């Protein structure tokens, strides 16, 4: 049976809101990682059968099928198509799943999956309770005025009995681990720095302490526990992954990093909306025949601190293996690019540390989640 493998993965640095990447058009930021991926792998752009790109806010600078625009911005042949998808925060992780399915079906030999979000240029809120995106038929079903991720994080913290102190401790851990990863050079090979610009993730706060976190006001409820310091940062970034089959890789003399072992989707309560990774992980493990103890590294997107902490409580995973390089609380969460960024971080970490299996999962608006298991080659 044909499989799907990732030959290489490259990402931009993650820029903070209004920071070093904010002046770059998102199509040009995407073009940068596309060019870097082609250069690193030696696979010529004309060999790429499709560019499948995740992007959440498809408006303004990110409107008009940014996948296609990005390939053109990269100077690639007009024969290279592109399509843009939106599964909220999991958009580029879903792009990878679609790319793998395309290769396994034999429709294309090479597909590039990835994504971008320039939140500095195309702002997105955490969701408004008065949003008109949902008709009364949906709102009445759940007896709510709207769906709000920040309030959902508050609900999660209450359900799992997570105190503000616990959330802030976890957030500090994210910054500390990200600092260690940067200082050790863990990200050096995976980042395509921009000429004359940013070379490393810039959101990390090295001087953060429990005392400084304690002084930040709650963001969504007057007596709440969720605030800017224990939530993901608003950011800019992009990443690209080259997907093919083992057979094609061998024929072309390419040395893949991982095989895409198992893909799973799940959906849960859209009001509490951030619990999906728990079910998606269970589904992926059941489908794969693996147990939680078989997985040597996890990327659980840090949209809000309760997400990985509730996931840990339900899965029983080894905490030391979860987000070992820090996460979105420390370096940021550029929505449509985050799935591919997390994959890039995870599979390079697996190769650097000879970890056989890694699992990535992300919560998504609407109560959905992706989970993907990778196997080191």
Beta strands, then each sheet from edge to edge (+ up, - down):
strand 1: 5-11
strand 2: 15-16
strand 3: 50-54
strand 4: 82-85
strand 5: 111-118
strand 6: 235-244
strand 7: 258-267
strand 8: 297-300
strand 9: 357-364
strand 10: 368-376
sheet 1: 2+ 6- 1+ 7- 10+ 9- 8-
sheet 2: 2+ 6- 5+ 3+ 4+
end
